[in-house]
Amino acid sequence: MGLTILIFVFVVCLFTRFPIAFALGLSCVAYLLYAGTPLIVVPMKMYSGLDIFVLLSVPGFILAGNLMNHGGLTDKIITFCNSLFGHIRGGLALANVGASMLFAGISGTAVSDTASIGSIMIPAMKKEGYDPDFACAVTAASSTVGPIIPPSVPIIIAATLCGLSVGKLFLAGAIPGLLLGLGMMSVAYYISRKRAYPKHERKSFKEVAKSFIDTFWALLMTFIILFGIIGGIFTPTEASVIAVLYALFIGWVVYKKLSFKRVQVIALTSMKTSSSLMILIGFANLFGWILIVENFPQWISQEIISFSDNPYIVLLLINLVLILVGTFMETIAALLILFPILLQVAVSVGVDPIHFGVIAVLNLIIGLTTPPVGVCLFVAASIGKISMERISKEMIPFYVVSLIVLTLVTLFPSLSTYLPSLLM
């Protein structure tokens, strides 16, 4: 009965548009009151969920991403991608995807990608004659590459939850992220040719080289973070601090876009984002503890394995569950609640934990662009001033590509395990 109350209150809060963190908190309090458990458990379990050193890297990467974005990075990346793809039919659409792939290595979050890239690319694409629906769809779709290509906030959280190597999971997401980005480019190119979207004159080698040099210092941050962690030079938390210092230097000294007053505003915005995320992590840890008390993980494991112990069938069932959950729950919240449970199931049938980590994140980021709670869809649609129905319809080819990449990563573990095994 207690578990029923927990889930019922949580679902009701979701459908009444409560923030996920407070939906988790209220459902947990309702359960504890019913079970007669002292409410001192709430701060205890929230604190234990946050008392993890690696989680300190999350605010750092959020701040570094915001500093780089406001420090002129987005403009430089878009200019560089335009110089590479502008001469191809639908070049702006390809540049949109390419910019998201490069920006992913700095922000690590899909929503910031959609807002940053979209605020520049969607108006530019509309001005060039692209359909608004397509401009918004390609922006939202390509932003989902961010949580896969390292450094990635969801991957850091997934690794933290179960004691996996952050460096290995970063590497494991590289090939699937590139496949996803190239798949998005293929769809964008096909649609652009079909609809005869415009193209521009080819840039000279000198112009391409100049735009690359302008972007180089920003992209160097990704190299420093990734290879610093992989090489054991510093931990993810230390890497986030280095990223902040580097972002300040690039934005203030190199690009000259930051000022003391602007940095204060960016820091405050980053604090709000980080604090809301930390509250979510704390309540999710309490929620997960209650599920363990109620033996929910064991029940899920038994139900799935009783259906089949074939690893591919098990992964197929888990994919279906995660895609369904991702359509109405935010990525981080779904990871916090379900990842530890489903990882146990996957490992019990012989699935590599690193492989499963990539599969889980891939599943849930598809939900970022899937109604009814596709956050990236809302952001892109609001920038392009179109309805959710229009952008959702235009998203269909991109959904197909995402599912194809998910299927390939599920069926061929080496796509996610090859780089970690080679370099670590």
Sequence and secondary structure as in RCSB ss.txt:
>XXXX:A:sequence
MGLTILIFVFVVCLFTRFPIAFALGLSCVAYLLYAGTPLIVVPMKMYSGLDIFVLLSVPGFILAGNLMNHGGLTD
KIITFCNSLFGHIRGGLALANVGASMLFAGISGTAVSDTASIGSIMIPAMKKEGYDPDFACAVTAASSTVGPIIP
PSVPIIIAATLCGLSVGKLFLAGAIPGLLLGLGMMSVAYYISRKRAYPKHERKSFKEVAKSFIDTFWALLMTFII
LFGIIGGIFTPTEASVIAVLYALFIGWVVYKKLSFKRVQVIALTSMKTSSSLMILIGFANLFGWILIVENFPQWI
SQEIISFSDNPYIVLLLINLVLILVGTFMETIAALLILFPILLQVAVSVGVDPIHFGVIAVLNLIIGLTTPPVGV
CLFVAASIGKISMERISKEMIPFYVVSLIVLTLVTLFPSLSTYLPSLLM
>XXXX:A:secstr
 HHHHHHHHHHHHHHTT  HHHHHHHHHHHHHHHHT  TTHHHHHHHHHH  GGGGHHHHHHHHHHHHIIIIIHH
HHHHHHHHHHTTSTTHHHHHHHHHHHHHHHHH  HHHHHHHHHHHHHHHHHHHT  HHHHHHHHHHHHTTTTTSS
S HHHHHHHHHHT  HHHHHHHTHHHHHHHHHHHHHHHHHHHHHHT        HHHHHHHHHHHHHHHHHHHHH
HHHHHTTSS HHHHHHHHHHHHHHIIIIIS    HHHHHHHHHHHHHHHHHHHHHHHHHHHHHHHHHHTTHHHHH
HHHHHHH   HHHHHHHHHHHHHHHHTTS HHHHHHHHHHHHHHHHHHTT  HHHHHHHHHHHHHHGGGSTTS H
HHHHHHHHHT  HHHHHHHTHHHHHHHHHHHHHHHH THHHHHHHHHH 
